[in-house]
Amino acid sequence: ISFGGMTPPLDWRAFGAVLFDLDGVITPTAAVHERAWAALFAAWDYTDDDYLQYIDGRPRYEGVAAFLASRGVELPWGDPSDPPGDRTVCALGNRKNDVFNEVLDRDGIEAYPGSMAVVDLLDAAGIPTAIVSSSRNARGVLAAAGLTARFPVVVDGLTAIEVGLRGKPEPHMFEYAAQQVATPTERAAVVEDAVAGVRAGVAGSFAFVLGVDRGGNADALAAAGADLVVADLADTLTTEDLP
């Protein structure tokens, strides 16, 4: 089967498995994350461009370090067990996590309807799916959206630490997820809204890498190697497949 020439609507049933990023692909958690990052870095004149350039798609502590480096700020790395604060990279990352959870608990979250239509199609066809997220909050987000039972395989920031996986743009998290759903990478599709995630899918030689542009990132996703970029996963479906 040739995947590279696919155009909408996609033949989702041709894949052996589909590996989804969470934030910005299944749930609109990017907005929650962005508000949390903005609060964390307010003292350094944080902008929306900073999120896309230094933080989006990276593991949390690496995002903290990349942003601080952009401002010429050096902090010791510290340890993931550091209490929330501003003395180390890890402390700042843990502080951001507290802010994120406060916003999530207060506001809740709902999945993108187009994305869930694709998941429904895949479930009906018996095609396994997995969540592959750099976030350590992935399971909490899934629970807040009522989706825990829909994704029995979750490879997130906590998994990366436990198993010893390098984060995106390295392909290791996606490769590990493919193993968990017993599907070779050349039969599995990757769905991502972050440049780092698209690069990970390309680096892992996955069957197909779909970019999801939630706001002005289409050219960057395509340049990173996405086989196709859409504004919403509903754009990949026929009218018969939509709810």
Residue pairs with C-beta under 8 A, 6 or more apart in sequence:
1 14
3 14
3 15
3 189
3 207
3 208
3 227
4 208
4 227
6 208
6 227
6 228
7 228
8 228
8 230
8 235
8 236
9 236
9 237
9 238
9 241
10 210
10 228
10 236
10 237
12 18
12 118
12 121
12 122
12 125
12 127
12 189
12 236
13 121
13 125
13 127
15 127
15 187
15 188
15 189
15 207
15 208
16 127
16 128
16 183
16 184
16 187
16 188
16 207
17 127
17 128
17 129
17 130
17 178
17 181
17 183
17 187
17 188
17 189
18 118
18 122
18 127
18 128
18 129
18 130
18 188
18 189
18 191
19 129
19 130
19 131
19 132
19 174
19 177
19 178
19 181
19 188
19 189
19 190
19 191
19 206
20 26
20 115
20 119
20 129
20 130
20 131
20 132
20 151
20 191
21 57
21 131
21 132
21 133
21 191
21 192
21 193
21 194
21 197
22 29
22 131
22 132
22 133
22 135
22 138
22 141
22 142
22 156
23 29
23 30
23 33
23 133
23 135
23 141
23 193
24 30
24 193
24 194
24 212
24 214
25 112
25 115
25 191
25 192
25 193
25 212
25 233
26 111
26 112
26 115
26 116
26 119
26 131
26 145
26 147
27 109
27 110
27 111
27 112
27 141
27 142
27 145
27 147
28 109
28 110
28 112
28 214
29 104
29 109
29 135
29 137
29 141
30 56
30 193
30 214
32 100
32 103
32 104
32 107
32 109
33 51
33 100
33 135
34 48
34 51
35 99
35 103
36 96
36 99
36 100
36 103
37 46
37 50
37 51
37 55
37 63
37 96
38 46
39 99
40 46
40 92
40 95
40 96
40 99
41 50
41 67
44 67
44 68
44 71
44 73
46 67
50 67
50 70
52 217
52 220
53 70
54 63
54 66
54 67
54 70
55 63
55 66
55 67
56 63
56 194
56 195
56 196
57 134
57 168
57 169
57 192
57 194
57 195
57 196
57 197
58 66
58 134
58 167
58 168
58 196
59 134
59 157
59 160
59 167
59 168
60 93
60 96
60 97
60 134
60 135
60 136
60 157
61 77
61 80
61 89
61 90
61 93
62 167
63 93
64 89
64 92
64 93
64 96
65 77
65 89
68 74
68 75
68 89
68 92
75 86
75 87
75 88
75 89
75 92
76 87
76 88
76 89
77 88
77 89
77 90
78 87
78 88
78 89
78 90
78 91
79 88
79 90
80 90
80 94
80 161
81 90
82 88
82 90
82 91
82 94
83 91
83 94
84 91
84 94
84 95
84 97
84 98
85 91
85 92
85 94
85 95
86 92
86 95
97 136
97 137
100 137
101 137
101 140
104 137
104 140
104 141
104 144
105 144
108 144
109 141
109 144
109 145
110 145
111 145
111 147
112 232
112 233
113 234
113 243
114 232
114 233
114 234
114 235
114 237
115 232
115 233
117 233
117 234
117 237
117 241
117 242
117 243
118 233
118 236
118 237
119 129
119 150
120 243
121 237
121 241
122 128
122 129
123 129
123 150
128 153
128 181
128 182
128 183
129 150
129 151
129 153
129 181
130 151
130 153
130 154
130 155
130 177
130 178
130 180
130 181
131 138
131 142
131 151
131 153
131 154
131 155
131 156
131 177
132 155
132 156
132 173
132 174
132 177
132 190
132 197
133 154
133 155
133 156
133 157
134 156
134 157
134 160
134 167
134 168
134 173
134 196
135 141
135 156
135 157
136 156
136 157
136 158
137 156
138 154
138 156
138 157
139 148
139 154
139 156
139 158
142 148
142 150
142 151
142 154
153 177
153 180
153 181
155 165
155 173
155 174
155 176
155 177
155 180
157 167
159 165
159 173
159 176
160 166
160 167
160 172
160 173
163 176
165 172
165 173
165 176
166 172
166 173
167 173
168 194
168 196
168 197
168 199
168 200
169 195
169 196
169 197
169 199
169 200
169 203
170 200
170 203
171 200
171 201
171 203
171 204
171 206
173 200
174 185
174 188
174 190
174 200
174 201
174 204
174 206
175 185
175 204
178 184
178 185
178 188
178 206
181 188
185 204
185 205
185 206
185 207
186 205
186 206
186 207
187 207
188 206
188 207
189 206
189 207
189 208
189 209
189 210
190 197
190 198
190 200
190 201
190 204
190 206
190 208
190 209
190 210
191 210
191 212
191 233
192 198
192 200
192 201
192 209
192 210
192 211
192 212
192 221
192 226
193 211
193 212
193 213
193 214
193 217
193 221
195 217
195 220
195 221
195 224
198 209
198 211
198 221
198 224
198 225
198 226
199 224
199 225
201 209
201 225
201 226
202 209
202 224
202 225
202 226
208 227
208 228
209 225
209 226
209 227
210 226
210 227
210 228
210 229
210 230
210 236
211 217
211 218
211 221
211 222
211 224
211 226
211 228
211 229
211 230
212 221
212 229
212 230
212 231
212 232
212 233
213 221
213 229
213 230
213 231
214 231
218 229
218 231
221 229
222 229
230 236
234 242
